[in-house]
Amino acid sequence: MKYFVEKSGSKIVAKGCISEDVELNPNQIKVTKKEYNNIKFDTVAERQQELEQTEEEKINFDDIKKEFNNKIQNIKNSIDETITKIKSDILNDFNKLAETVNAIKKQLDGVEAESKEYVNKQKVFSESISSIEERLKTINSLADKAEVTKQFEELSTTFDNTKSEIEKCKNRLEQVEAAIIGTQKEPELTDFEKINAQVVAKIRERYSVDNELKMLRIGLIDNKNIEYLQYLSYVKKCVQWGEQEKSKLGSA
């Protein structure tokens, strides 16, 4: 005898047996005698329902997996964009720093040149003093009072001019030094930027960047996960603290 089951669509609707020489219909499937005896229609229907449910769950899992992969990719893209922006900001800061260094170098070159000029002025001043001393010697040897007065006035004029030039050089050096000190000061953060930095620091006290990404991945899979909810609660408290501090500044 040949044992078979008969299917309608994806369901088994009947079973039977025929002679070995009889061909089975397209919707009939040959089974063993043991399988034939074990088949009960209620059991078959329940098994078919389980298979359909499993297939449906598999489809749902595939959708969840696809959605999860999309969210992970979005996070990766966001991280890549952030890293690119940070690199760009660092490059811009470096270029600004290089410009500042070049400006300071030029000013230092100017200071060096003016220092040399100052040294030259001092040399001229020393030479003028020597000249004055020589003239004083000459004055001591002169008998004519009018000639002495003339020599003294010329010496006074020379001394005043030399002293004036030295004062100008000194003032210029002080101005350049003040300008250099001004360019070396780092820009200060605004009060709001300081509060934002403090909020990030509070979060980093408990969660590193890697741990924060881990919490976000856990939240994508299960947004009711206890660790994920604890993370959200802590971040919310830090942000609320920052908003309160900012509001104090606004009301001050």
C-alpha positions in Angstrom: 0.0 0.0 0.0 1.0 3.6 -0.6 0.3 6.1 2.2 -0.3 9.8 1.4 -1.6 13.1 2.7 -3.5 15.6 0.7 -2.8 19.4 0.8 -4.9 22.4 0.0 -2.7 25.4 -0.3 -0.4 25.2 2.7 -2.7 23.1 4.8 -3.1 19.3 5.1 -6.8 18.5 4.6 -6.9 14.7 4.2 -4.9 11.5 4.3 -5.3 8.1 2.7 -3.7 5.0 1.1 -3.8 3.5 -2.4 -2.2 0.7 -4.3 1.5 1.0 -5.1 0.7 1.1 -8.8 -1.6 4.1 -8.6 -0.1 7.5 -9.3 -0.5 10.3 -6.7 -2.3 13.5 -7.6 -0.2 16.8 -7.7 -1.6 17.9 -4.3 -0.9 14.5 -2.7 2.3 13.8 -0.9 3.7 10.3 -0.1 4.4 9.5 3.6 5.5 6.5 5.6 3.0 4.3 7.4 4.3 5.6 10.8 3.9 9.2 9.7 0.5 8.4 8.4 -0.6 6.8 11.7 0.8 9.8 13.7 -1.1 12.4 11.6 -4.2 13.8 13.3 -6.0 16.7 11.7 -6.2 18.7 14.8 -2.5 18.3 15.4 -1.7 19.1 11.8 -3.8 22.3 12.0 -2.1 23.4 15.2 1.3 22.7 13.7 0.4 24.6 10.6 -0.7 27.5 12.7 2.6 27.4 14.7 4.6 27.4 11.4 2.7 30.4 10.1 3.2 32.2 13.4 6.9 31.4 13.4 7.1 32.7 9.8 5.3 35.9 10.8 7.7 36.4 13.8 10.6 35.8 11.5 9.4 38.5 9.2 8.8 40.9 12.1 12.3 40.1 13.5 13.8 40.9 10.0 12.0 44.2 10.0 13.3 45.0 13.5 16.8 44.0 12.5 16.6 46.2 9.4 15.3 49.1 11.4 18.0 48.6 14.1 20.7 48.5 11.4 19.4 51.7 9.9 19.4 53.5 13.2 23.0 52.2 13.9 24.0 53.5 10.5 22.4 56.9 11.2 24.3 57.1 14.5 27.6 56.2 12.7 26.8 58.9 10.1 26.1 61.4 12.9 29.4 60.5 14.6 31.3 60.7 11.3 29.8 64.2 10.7 30.7 65.3 14.3 34.3 64.0 13.9 34.6 65.8 10.5 33.3 69.0 12.1 35.7 68.6 15.0 38.6 68.1 12.6 37.6 71.1 10.6 37.3 73.2 13.8 40.8 72.0 15.0 42.3 72.9 11.6 40.7 76.3 11.6 42.0 76.9 15.2 45.4 75.7 14.1 45.4 78.1 11.1 44.4 81.0 13.4 47.1 80.0 15.9 49.6 79.9 13.0 48.5 83.4 11.9 48.9 84.7 15.5 52.3 83.2 15.8 53.4 84.8 12.5 52.0 88.1 13.7 53.9 87.8 17.0 57.1 86.9 15.1 56.7 90.0 12.9 56.2 92.1 16.0 59.3 90.5 17.6 61.3 91.2 14.5 60.1 94.8 14.8 61.1 94.9 18.5 64.5 93.5 17.6 64.9 96.2 14.9 63.8 98.9 17.3 66.1 97.5 20.0 69.0 97.9 17.6 67.8 101.4 16.9 67.6 102.0 20.7 71.2 100.8 21.1 72.3 103.1 18.3 70.5 106.0 20.0 72.3 105.2 23.2 75.6 105.1 21.3 74.8 108.5 19.8 73.8 109.8 23.3 77.1 108.6 24.7 79.0 110.3 21.9 77.0 113.4 22.6 77.9 113.3 26.3 81.6 112.9 25.2 81.2 115.9 22.9 79.6 117.9 25.8 82.5 117.0 28.0 84.9 118.2 25.4 83.0 121.4 24.9 83.0 122.0 28.7 86.7 121.7 28.6 86.8 124.2 25.8 84.4 126.5 27.8 86.7 126.4 30.8 89.5 127.7 28.6 87.4 130.5 27.1 87.7 134.0 28.5 84.8 135.5 26.6 81.5 135.2 28.6 79.3 135.5 25.4 81.2 132.7 23.7 80.7 130.5 26.9 77.0 131.2 26.9 76.7 130.3 23.2 78.5 127.0 23.7 76.4 126.2 26.7 73.1 126.8 24.8 74.3 124.6 21.9 75.2 121.8 24.4 71.8 122.1 26.1 69.9 121.9 22.8 71.9 118.8 21.8 71.3 117.2 25.1 67.5 117.8 25.0 67.2 116.5 21.4 69.1 113.3 22.3 67.0 112.8 25.5 63.8 113.3 23.5 64.8 110.6 21.0 65.6 108.1 23.7 62.2 108.7 25.4 60.5 108.1 22.1 62.3 104.8 21.6 61.5 103.7 25.1 57.7 104.5 24.7 57.6 102.6 21.4 59.2 99.5 23.0 56.6 99.6 25.8 53.7 99.9 23.3 55.0 96.9 21.3 55.5 94.8 24.4 51.9 95.6 25.5 50.6 94.6 22.0 52.4 91.3 22.2 51.1 90.5 25.6 47.6 91.3 24.3 47.8 88.9 21.4 48.9 86.0 23.7 45.8 86.1 25.8 43.4 83.2 25.1 39.8 84.1 24.4 37.5 83.5 27.4 34.4 81.4 27.2 31.0 83.0 27.7 29.0 82.2 30.9 26.6 80.0 28.8 29.5 78.1 27.2 31.0 77.5 30.6 27.7 76.1 31.9 27.5 73.8 28.7 31.0 72.5 29.4 30.1 71.8 33.0 27.0 69.9 31.9 29.1 67.7 29.6 31.7 67.2 32.4 28.9 66.0 34.8 27.7 63.5 32.2 31.3 62.3 31.6 31.7 61.7 35.4 29.4 58.7 35.0 29.3 57.9 31.3 32.3 58.0 28.9 31.7 58.5 25.1 31.8 54.8 24.5 29.5 54.0 27.4 27.0 56.7 26.2 27.0 55.1 22.7 26.4 51.7 24.4 23.4 53.1 26.3 22.0 54.5 23.0 22.3 51.1 21.3 20.6 49.4 24.2 17.8 52.0 24.0 17.3 51.2 20.3 16.8 47.6 21.1 14.7 48.0 24.2 13.6 51.5 25.3 12.4 50.1 28.6 15.7 48.6 29.6 16.5 49.7 33.2 20.1 50.7 32.4 18.9 52.8 29.5 16.2 54.5 31.6 18.8 55.2 34.4 21.1 56.8 31.7 18.3 59.0 30.4 17.3 60.1 33.9 20.9 61.1 34.8 21.4 63.0 31.5 18.0 64.8 32.0 19.1 65.9 35.6 22.4 67.3 34.2 20.7 69.2 31.5 18.0 70.6 33.9 20.9 71.7 36.2 22.4 73.6 33.3 19.1 75.2 32.3 18.6 76.4 35.9 22.1 77.9 36.0 21.5 79.7 32.7 18.1 81.0 34.0 20.0 82.5 37.0 22.2 84.4 34.6 19.2 85.6 32.7 17.5 87.0 35.8 20.7 88.5 37.2 
